[in-house]
Amino acid sequence: MSRRVGWALSVTRGLFITGTDTGVGKTIVAAGIAAALRQRGINVGVMKPVATGAVSLAHLPTADDQRSAADKLVSDRLVSEDAVLLINAAGVDDSYELVNPVCLELPLAPSVAARETGRPVDLEVVRSAFATLAVRHEFLVIEGVGGLLVPLDDTVRVADLARMLGLPLLIVAPNRLGAINQVLMTVEMARLYGLDLAGVVLNRTAPVDSSDQSLRTNAEEIVRQSGVPVLGVIPHANGAVADVSNGDRLVELVSQVIDLDQLLQRPVTLQPTPQQLDAWDKQYVWHPFTQMQDWVQQENLIIEEGRGSWLKATDGRWYLDGVSSLWTTVHGHRTPEIDQAVIRQLHRVAHSTLLGLGNVPSIELAKRLIEIAPEGLTKVFFSDSGSTAVEVALKMAYQYWHQVSPPQPQRRTFISFVNAYHGDTIGSVSVGGIGLFHKIFESLLFDVEKAESPYCYRCPLGKTYPSCRIACLDGLETTLQRRGQEIAAVVVEPMVQAASGMLVQPAGWLKRVEQLCRQYDVLFIADEVATGFGRTGTMFACEHEGVSPDLMAVAKSISGGYLPVAATLASDRIYNAFCGEYAALKTFFHGHTYTGNPLACAAAVANLDLYHQSGLVRRVADQSHWLSKQLQRFRTLKHVGDIRQIGFMVGIELVRDQRSREAYLWEERIGIRVCQAARRRDAILRPLGNVIVLMPPLGISQSDLLRLLDVTYESIVEVTAGAVDSYQSRNKS
Ligand SMILES: Cc1ncc(COP(=O)(O)O)c(C=O)c1O
């Protein structure tokens, strides 16, 4: 998707008039409403944003039309009869190009007419014409093209256009048997697109057929079934209505049959402006991991829409989502199959509890997870975030040792790794190892043994892989020898410690951890919250080393980046220790209100279906070789110290000095500044300290990925050159 300029949020009063189909008389209704409003002294403007079947001036029906259109044309171009009718009805002075900015010759759907003539529908031209007319007029009457789902290009429909222009929708439908179905379908679509429904006008497009009983009942039934008011029923007038030259007749008819007062008195639903949103965000929202004192003084991005690998902000620009909206987006934003799965589920039930009840999508999802999980995992316990999935695993491991036969309640300590990140709840913070986030809570945390982190670039032992023979795990073994009987579980981020800067583990490290767990009969908890669902080039990172955890936490990509759902997968060994007589109180007393939420689970099932259909994990594995070649050029940059990559998880560690590996001071905010530079180039990145993270949606196109790399490269060059200068000059002074 190319960068697009955004849409003015409407502050105008008006109507967007759509048909339930083509040829239902919406031009007549639009022109009639415009003329009637004009007669009431209202400064009404008209617009036909996109028209097809355009003709030359000479082909307009009357000489008056030809003159009036010729008067208003700025350039030499074809015109739409509908647009000319609207202009005449409203008596506006606006140029023809403003009223009808997109005009295509072929009488086909706009997407087809555009493709066949090689002239794509330019929505930016529409936006700017709308913005001009909105300022000039009190009330705008806008006529759509056919029905709501008429395509303007491969992704944009008339309903999108209506939503972007932000005016209430008036539906024109033919008044005959079948009208109820047509109106209800259009109403349903309008609601799916979030359009505001002003009402329905029924138009008798054919002479009265006395056998059609529906004319008597259509209006009432439409109101009953849809809850949308029918604002008028236009009788068939044997051609008089369609007589475009008979403006007075049109006004008379519309004034008689359409309830214009109801239209005019309708409260205008004003959309908040970008400026208001920014102010309210700063006034009311407390952002996570954010120094709010800085935030309220900065210009910030507010996202309002997404498509594929791109996000659109209220500043009107599209930004490449370089971190998958915090490592969640898989196939892309607005993936049709997941959209539809959520909508389908919404039509059934949005939420029902798992406490004492089952629900369909959670059952389907649990089965699907076990089918793809590493061997030995057989049960799924749902929660709603990575932190809670880890928290559940810790509590399960702890309780397990109390209930196993024979019980070993002295096993109450966990082992985790320096630089680990497992979330922000007190339990997951206890097993975390990033001091910056956790230090303040130290006195609240429980006892955890910390083992060395596999941070090869800055090896804590000063060794080099592979000659080190993974000596960093010797400490883990020593702890297990010393305290093995007190340890409940070892908690690991498999293959990569993500949040500490994409610290990729050397081959053999993870397997060795598993071996040690087995040797000392300690539970093995894999935190696949970041790595799960293909991010590393295998469905789960554990697969790289053939590891089978006792407990596994998953979240983030599970729903394709759609809705919060997480799960802790357990083996039979764990599960069985929780089974027993009711009175034995072996139950796992834990459960969140939205556990197994049906909407989120439905999104997750659709997400997993797509992995299967598109061979996504294989594709990521293949593309990651290409990515790794592309990353080589970063090595030539003076301030790039290390590049770590596994699959689509990349960390580029910036250093002040490549040779000595001297780090930038955290106060210099080097990572933040690179991400700010990337934002100026329309890409969203989020750093981890001095490490620039790239974690694009797995379904990203190669060209977008290349663009992300280019932006990152240029941003690093821009900022690190500046950083060296400012540091040197500071030191000199
Ligand atoms: C490995 C790992 N575990 C747990 C979490 C916490 O997940 P959440 O933010 O959904 O609570 C994260 C988040 O980044 C993570 O990377």
Ligand as a Chemical Component Dictionary entry (heavy atoms), coordinates in Angstrom:
data_LIG
# 
_chem_comp.id                   LIG 
_chem_comp.type                 NON-POLYMER 
_chem_comp.pdbx_formal_charge   0 
_chem_comp.three_letter_code    LIG 
# 
loop_
_chem_comp_atom.comp_id 
_chem_comp_atom.atom_id 
_chem_comp_atom.alt_atom_id 
_chem_comp_atom.type_symbol 
_chem_comp_atom.charge 
_chem_comp_atom.model_Cartn_x 
_chem_comp_atom.model_Cartn_y 
_chem_comp_atom.model_Cartn_z 
_chem_comp_atom.pdbx_ordinal 
LIG C1 C1 C 0 8.569 -13.613 26.428 1  
LIG C2 C2 C 0 7.451 -12.764 26.930 2  
LIG N1 N1 N 0 6.684 -13.217 27.930 3  
LIG C3 C3 C 0 5.651 -12.508 28.410 4  
LIG C4 C4 C 0 5.359 -11.274 27.905 5  
LIG C5 C5 C 0 4.217 -10.472 28.471 6  
LIG O1 O1 O 0 3.140 -10.471 27.582 7  
LIG P1 P1 P 0 1.954 -9.411  27.759 8  
LIG O2 O2 O 0 2.514 -8.086  27.462 9  
LIG O3 O3 O 0 0.923 -9.871  26.767 10 
LIG O4 O4 O 0 1.462 -9.528  29.165 11 
LIG C6 C6 C 0 6.131 -10.761 26.862 12 
LIG C7 C7 C 0 5.834 -9.436  26.292 13 
LIG O5 O5 O 0 6.565 -8.869  25.538 14 
LIG C8 C8 C 0 7.213 -11.523 26.368 15 
LIG O6 O6 O 0 7.998 -11.068 25.384 16 
# 
loop_
_chem_comp_bond.comp_id 
_chem_comp_bond.atom_id_1 
_chem_comp_bond.atom_id_2 
_chem_comp_bond.value_order 
_chem_comp_bond.pdbx_ordinal 
LIG C1 C2 SING 1  
LIG C2 N1 SING 2  
LIG C2 C8 DOUB 3  
LIG N1 C3 DOUB 4  
LIG C3 C4 SING 5  
LIG C4 C5 SING 6  
LIG C4 C6 DOUB 7  
LIG C5 O1 SING 8  
LIG O1 P1 SING 9  
LIG P1 O2 DOUB 10 
LIG P1 O3 SING 11 
LIG P1 O4 SING 12 
LIG C6 C7 SING 13 
LIG C6 C8 SING 14 
LIG C7 O5 DOUB 15 
LIG C8 O6 SING 16 
# 
